[in-house]
Amino acid sequence: MSEADGSQPPKRRTIVIGEPSLDLAPGTGPIIDPLLIPLPDDNRPDANRTTTAMALPDGDTTVTLADPPSAGGGPRTVVIGGSDEDDLPDPSYTAQSSRSPDDPRGPRVHPRLKARRLAVRQQAGRRRILWSAVAGVFVMISLATIGVLATPLFAISNIKVSGLVYSDQESVSGITASIRNKPILTADLNSVKRRLLALPWVKYATVQMQFPHTVTIQIAERTPVAAFLGEDNLWRPIDPEGRVIDVLEGRPVDYMPIYGLGPALKAGESSAEYARVAQLITALPPALRAIVKVFEVDQQYNVSMTIRISKRGDTLVDLCAARDLDVLQVVSLTAFLNTKVNPKQAPPGRITACRADLITTSES
């Protein structure tokens, strides 16, 4: 309206948000409905502005705040055009948004704001449905893949074993038979590896699957360096770790013999004392090893070895307790034999080399 047509300008009401003098009955204050998420497809100039709708207790006045709060954080003045007359172009707005103050449902929200709120909720629901569908498809594909791989179509039919020399072939075959014709994806290959490592001769083992039907097994066997005679009169080859590799009735000629009454260990068991002796034997230089005939360990685990320096006789070398054996004893003994003993003369009957820094000789 304008003053030219003689009509009166509409009365204006001014409400200061936060004004303590605002005359509202207790419990009947403004009702604020924040809607902070603009619609993605809203191309209006004010699409990025924060919109807040407020309905006053009279049920007939709606306030829309489209600007952010003032920078100072103080009260803001909101000017509402119109008075008791509704100047909205659509007469149906009053019928749709007006309710009695006594209506238990409360003031009605503007239909446009209600539509925007519904659109936001629908968009969030569509996103949830989309992600749920993607997750469901992924789970279905994974289950289908696992199900196919676990069928007899991918059963283990070929097992390749390499590295076996002294290990018991029947024991290895029994272990590999446990996975033959099993689905390659569900076969317990770790169990196969543990059982192989429990075999006395096996030091290392690797078990690998090769799709779709093959499993490869590589074995590294232990290397015996000596064999000791046990109290049961059986021979036991041992590696540098003192692990018994086998139990034999006759003395194996390929390994350094250790006489005495050693423990009756089973294959796979170890002895710390015999491990020290085996490590000393491994450390023997070729020149000294060539003249060593035998080692001996008594019941107190004192170690000695018999060497032949010349054709005139043998020499007994005392190395003392097995727990005190040291590689330096071998080094010192080798130097002593090279400098102090003349192979052309009668060898000493006894050499005491309990300490690397003190080596003595005697005739008996």
C-alpha positions as CSV (number, residue, x, y, z in Angstrom):
1,M,0.0,0.0,0.0
2,S,1.0,3.7,-0.4
3,E,0.0,7.1,0.8
4,A,-1.2,8.0,-2.7
5,D,-4.3,6.0,-2.5
6,G,-5.2,7.4,0.9
7,S,-4.7,4.2,2.8
8,Q,-3.0,4.1,6.1
9,P,0.4,2.4,6.3
10,P,0.4,-0.8,8.2
11,K,1.3,-0.7,11.8
12,R,4.7,-2.1,12.6
13,R,5.6,-4.0,15.8
14,T,9.2,-4.0,17.0
15,I,10.4,-7.0,19.1
16,V,13.9,-6.9,20.7
17,I,15.2,-10.4,21.1
18,G,16.6,-10.7,24.6
19,E,14.8,-7.6,25.9
20,P,13.9,-8.3,29.5
21,S,10.8,-6.0,29.2
22,L,9.2,-8.2,26.6
23,D,5.8,-8.8,28.0
24,L,5.3,-12.6,27.8
25,A,3.6,-14.7,30.3
26,P,5.8,-17.3,32.0
27,G,5.9,-20.5,29.9
28,T,4.5,-18.7,26.8
29,G,7.7,-17.3,25.4
30,P,8.6,-17.4,21.7
31,I,9.1,-20.9,20.2
32,I,12.3,-21.0,18.1
33,D,12.8,-23.7,15.5
34,P,16.4,-23.6,14.1
35,L,17.0,-25.0,10.6
36,L,20.7,-24.8,10.0
37,I,21.1,-26.9,6.8
38,P,20.1,-25.3,3.5
39,L,18.8,-27.5,0.8
40,P,21.5,-28.5,-1.8
41,D,19.3,-27.6,-4.7
42,D,18.2,-24.2,-3.2
43,N,19.5,-21.6,-5.6
44,R,17.9,-18.6,-3.8
45,P,20.3,-15.8,-2.9
46,D,19.8,-16.4,0.8
47,A,20.4,-20.2,0.5
48,N,23.6,-20.0,2.6
49,R,22.0,-17.9,5.3
50,T,21.0,-19.3,8.7
51,T,17.2,-19.3,8.9
52,T,15.3,-19.4,12.2
53,A,11.5,-19.5,12.5
54,M,9.8,-18.3,15.7
55,A,6.1,-18.4,16.4
56,L,4.7,-16.1,19.1
57,P,2.2,-17.3,21.6
58,D,-0.7,-15.6,20.0
59,G,-0.5,-18.2,17.2
60,D,-1.0,-15.6,14.5
61,T,2.4,-14.0,14.1
62,T,5.5,-15.7,12.6
63,V,8.9,-14.2,12.8
64,T,11.7,-15.3,10.4
65,L,15.3,-14.5,11.3
66,A,17.5,-14.8,8.2
67,D,20.6,-13.0,9.4
68,P,23.3,-14.3,11.8
69,P,23.5,-12.7,15.2
70,S,25.2,-9.4,15.6
71,A,29.0,-9.3,15.9
72,G,28.8,-7.8,19.4
73,G,26.5,-10.5,20.6
74,G,24.0,-7.9,21.9
75,P,20.2,-7.8,21.3
76,R,18.9,-7.5,17.8
77,T,15.8,-5.6,16.6
78,V,13.3,-7.4,14.5
79,V,10.8,-5.4,12.6
80,I,7.5,-7.2,11.7
81,G,5.4,-5.6,9.1
82,G,1.6,-5.7,9.4
83,S,-0.8,-5.6,12.3
84,D,-3.9,-7.6,12.8
85,E,-4.4,-7.8,9.1
86,D,-2.5,-10.5,7.1
87,D,-0.8,-8.9,4.1
88,L,0.5,-12.2,2.6
89,P,-0.5,-12.6,-1.0
90,D,-1.8,-16.1,-0.4
91,P,-5.0,-16.1,1.8
92,S,-4.7,-19.8,2.5
93,Y,-1.5,-19.1,4.6
94,T,-3.6,-17.9,7.5
95,A,-5.8,-20.9,7.4
96,Q,-2.8,-23.3,7.2
97,S,-0.6,-21.6,9.9
98,S,-3.0,-20.2,12.4
99,R,-4.0,-22.2,15.5
100,S,-5.7,-21.2,18.7
101,P,-3.3,-20.5,21.6
102,D,-5.1,-23.2,23.5
103,D,-4.4,-25.8,20.8
104,P,-2.4,-28.6,22.6
105,R,-0.5,-29.2,19.4
106,G,1.1,-25.7,19.7
107,P,1.7,-23.1,17.0
108,R,1.9,-24.3,13.5
109,V,5.3,-24.2,11.5
110,H,5.4,-22.4,8.2
111,P,4.6,-24.8,5.4
112,R,7.8,-23.8,3.5
113,L,10.0,-24.5,6.5
114,K,8.2,-27.7,7.1
115,A,8.9,-28.7,3.5
116,R,12.6,-27.9,3.8
117,R,12.9,-29.9,7.0
118,L,11.2,-32.9,5.3
119,A,13.5,-32.6,2.3
120,V,16.6,-32.6,4.6
121,R,15.4,-35.7,6.4
122,Q,14.6,-37.5,3.2
123,Q,18.1,-36.7,1.8
124,A,19.8,-38.0,5.0
125,G,17.6,-41.2,4.7
126,R,18.6,-41.7,1.1
127,R,22.3,-41.5,2.1
128,R,21.8,-44.1,4.8
129,I,20.0,-46.4,2.4
130,L,22.8,-46.0,-0.2
131,W,25.6,-46.8,2.2
132,S,23.7,-49.7,3.7
133,A,23.2,-51.1,0.2
134,V,26.9,-50.7,-0.7
135,A,27.9,-52.5,2.6
136,G,25.5,-55.3,1.9
137,V,26.8,-55.8,-1.6
138,F,30.4,-56.0,-0.3
139,V,29.5,-58.5,2.4
140,M,27.6,-60.7,-0.1
141,I,30.6,-60.7,-2.6
142,S,33.0,-61.6,0.2
143,L,30.9,-64.4,1.5
144,A,30.4,-65.7,-2.0
145,T,34.1,-65.6,-2.7
146,I,35.0,-67.5,0.5
147,G,32.3,-70.0,-0.1
148,V,33.6,-70.8,-3.6
149,L,37.3,-71.1,-2.4
150,A,36.2,-73.4,0.4
151,T,34.6,-75.9,-2.0
152,P,36.3,-79.0,-3.4
153,L,36.9,-77.0,-6.6
154,F,40.0,-75.6,-4.9
155,A,41.1,-78.8,-3.0
156,I,44.8,-79.5,-2.5
157,S,45.8,-82.2,-4.9
158,N,49.5,-81.5,-5.3
159,I,52.1,-81.3,-2.5
160,K,55.7,-80.6,-3.4
161,V,58.4,-81.3,-0.7
162,S,62.1,-80.4,-1.1
163,G,65.2,-80.6,1.1
164,L,64.6,-84.1,2.6
165,V,67.8,-86.2,3.0
166,Y,67.8,-87.9,6.4
167,S,64.4,-87.2,7.7
168,D,61.9,-90.0,8.0
169,Q,59.9,-90.1,4.7
170,E,56.9,-91.8,6.3
171,S,56.6,-89.2,9.0
172,V,56.7,-86.4,6.5
173,S,54.1,-88.2,4.3
174,G,51.8,-88.6,7.2
175,I,52.0,-84.9,8.0
176,T,51.3,-83.8,4.4
177,A,48.4,-86.3,4.1
178,S,46.5,-84.3,6.7
179,I,45.9,-81.5,4.2
180,R,45.6,-83.4,1.0
181,N,42.2,-83.0,-0.7
182,K,41.3,-80.2,1.8
183,P,40.1,-76.8,0.5
184,I,43.3,-74.8,0.1
185,L,41.7,-71.8,1.9
186,T,40.8,-73.6,5.0
187,A,43.7,-76.1,5.3
188,D,45.7,-75.6,8.5
189,L,49.2,-74.9,7.0
190,N,50.6,-73.6,10.3
191,S,49.8,-77.0,11.9
192,V,51.8,-78.7,9.1
193,K,54.8,-76.4,9.8
194,R,54.7,-77.1,13.5
195,R,54.6,-80.8,13.0
196,L,57.5,-80.7,10.6
197,L,59.7,-78.7,13.0
198,A,59.0,-81.3,15.6
199,L,60.9,-83.9,13.5
200,P,64.4,-84.4,14.9
201,W,66.2,-83.8,11.6
202,V,64.2,-80.7,10.6
203,K,65.7,-77.3,11.5
204,Y,63.7,-75.0,9.3
205,A,60.5,-75.5,7.3
206,T,58.3,-73.2,5.1
207,V,54.8,-74.1,3.9
208,Q,53.2,-72.0,1.2
209,M,50.0,-72.3,-0.8
210,Q,49.9,-71.8,-4.6
211,F,46.4,-71.4,-6.0
212,P,44.5,-73.3,-6.9
213,H,45.6,-76.8,-5.9
214,T,49.3,-76.8,-4.9
215,V,51.2,-76.6,-1.6
216,T,55.0,-76.3,-1.5
217,I,57.1,-77.4,1.4
218,Q,60.8,-76.5,1.8
219,I,62.9,-78.2,4.5
220,A,66.4,-77.5,5.8
221,E,67.8,-80.3,7.9
222,R,70.2,-80.2,10.8
223,T,73.9,-80.9,10.4
224,P,75.4,-83.5,12.9
225,V,78.9,-82.7,14.1
226,A,79.4,-85.5,16.6
227,A,77.8,-88.6,18.1
228,F,78.0,-89.6,21.7
229,L,77.6,-93.0,23.4
230,G,74.7,-93.1,25.8
231,E,74.4,-95.2,29.0
232,D,72.1,-97.5,27.1
233,N,75.0,-98.3,24.7
234,L,73.3,-96.5,21.8
235,W,74.8,-93.8,19.7
236,R,73.2,-90.3,19.3
237,P,74.2,-87.9,16.6
238,I,74.0,-84.3,17.7
239,D,74.2,-80.9,16.0
240,P,76.0,-77.8,17.4
241,E,73.0,-77.0,19.6
242,G,73.3,-80.4,21.4
243,R,70.0,-81.7,19.9
244,V,69.8,-85.4,19.4
245,I,69.0,-86.1,15.8
246,D,68.7,-89.8,15.9
247,V,69.3,-92.9,18.0
248,L,71.5,-95.6,16.4
249,E,72.8,-99.0,17.4
250,G,76.1,-98.7,15.7
251,R,78.6,-95.8,15.8
252,P,78.2,-93.5,12.8
253,V,81.6,-93.1,11.2
254,D,80.9,-89.7,9.6
255,Y,80.9,-87.8,12.9
256,M,83.4,-87.2,15.7
257,P,82.9,-89.9,18.4
258,I,82.3,-88.9,22.0
259,Y,82.8,-91.8,24.4
260,G,81.5,-92.0,27.9
261,L,78.2,-92.7,29.6
262,G,76.0,-90.0,28.2
263,P,72.3,-89.5,29.0
264,A,69.8,-91.8,27.2
265,L,68.1,-88.9,25.4
266,K,65.4,-89.4,22.8
267,A,65.5,-88.0,19.3
268,G,64.6,-84.3,19.5
269,E,65.9,-83.8,23.1
270,S,69.0,-81.7,23.9
271,S,71.9,-81.6,26.4
272,A,73.6,-78.3,27.4
273,E,76.9,-80.1,28.2
274,Y,77.1,-81.9,25.0
275,A,76.1,-78.8,23.1
276,R,79.3,-77.1,24.5
277,V,81.4,-80.1,23.3
278,A,79.7,-80.0,19.9
279,Q,80.5,-76.3,19.5
280,L,84.1,-76.9,20.5
281,I,84.4,-79.6,17.9
282,T,82.9,-77.2,15.3
283,A,85.6,-74.6,16.2
284,L,88.5,-77.0,15.7
285,P,90.8,-75.8,12.9
286,P,91.4,-78.3,10.1
287,A,95.0,-79.0,11.2
288,L,94.0,-79.9,14.8
289,R,90.9,-81.7,13.8
290,A,93.0,-84.0,11.6
291,I,94.9,-85.3,14.6
292,V,92.0,-85.7,17.0
293,K,91.0,-89.3,17.4
294,V,88.2,-89.2,20.0
295,F,86.5,-87.1,22.6
296,E,85.5,-88.4,26.0
297,V,83.0,-87.0,28.6
298,D,82.9,-88.7,32.0
299,Q,79.9,-88.8,34.4
300,Q,81.0,-85.4,35.9
301,Y,81.0,-83.9,32.4
302,N,84.7,-83.4,32.4
303,V,85.9,-83.3,28.8
304,S,89.1,-84.7,27.3
305,M,90.3,-85.6,23.8
306,T,92.9,-87.9,22.5
307,I,95.2,-86.6,19.8
308,R,98.0,-88.2,17.8
309,I,100.9,-85.8,17.4
310,S,103.3,-88.4,16.0
311,K,103.5,-92.1,15.3
312,R,105.2,-92.7,18.6
313,G,102.0,-92.5,20.6
314,D,98.9,-90.6,21.6
315,T,98.5,-87.6,23.9
316,L,95.6,-87.0,26.2
317,V,94.4,-83.4,26.3
318,D,92.4,-82.4,29.4
319,L,89.9,-79.6,28.7
320,C,88.3,-79.8,32.1
321,A,84.5,-79.1,32.8
322,A,82.2,-79.0,29.8
323,R,80.5,-75.9,31.2
324,D,83.8,-74.0,31.1
325,L,84.8,-74.9,27.5
326,D,85.9,-71.9,25.5
327,V,86.9,-71.6,21.8
328,L,90.0,-69.8,23.0
329,Q,91.2,-73.1,24.5
330,V,91.3,-74.5,21.0
331,V,93.3,-71.5,19.7
332,S,95.8,-71.6,22.5
333,L,96.2,-75.4,22.1
334,T,96.8,-75.1,18.4
335,A,99.5,-72.5,19.0
336,F,101.1,-74.6,21.7
337,L,101.3,-77.7,19.5
338,N,102.8,-75.7,16.7
339,T,105.5,-74.1,18.8
340,K,106.2,-76.4,21.8
341,V,105.8,-79.9,20.5
342,N,108.2,-81.5,18.1
343,P,106.4,-84.2,16.0
344,K,109.8,-85.9,15.6
345,Q,110.2,-86.4,19.3
346,A,108.2,-88.5,21.7
347,P,105.0,-86.6,22.4
348,P,104.0,-85.7,25.9
349,G,101.7,-88.2,27.6
350,R,99.3,-85.5,28.8
351,I,98.5,-81.9,28.1
352,T,96.4,-79.9,30.5
353,A,94.5,-77.0,28.7
354,C,91.8,-76.1,31.1
355,R,92.6,-72.4,30.7
356,A,93.5,-70.7,27.4
357,D,96.3,-68.8,29.1
358,L,97.8,-71.7,30.9
359,I,98.8,-75.0,29.1
360,T,101.0,-77.5,30.7
361,T,102.4,-80.9,29.8
362,S,103.3,-84.1,31.7
363,E,104.4,-87.6,31.0
364,S,101.3,-89.3,32.3
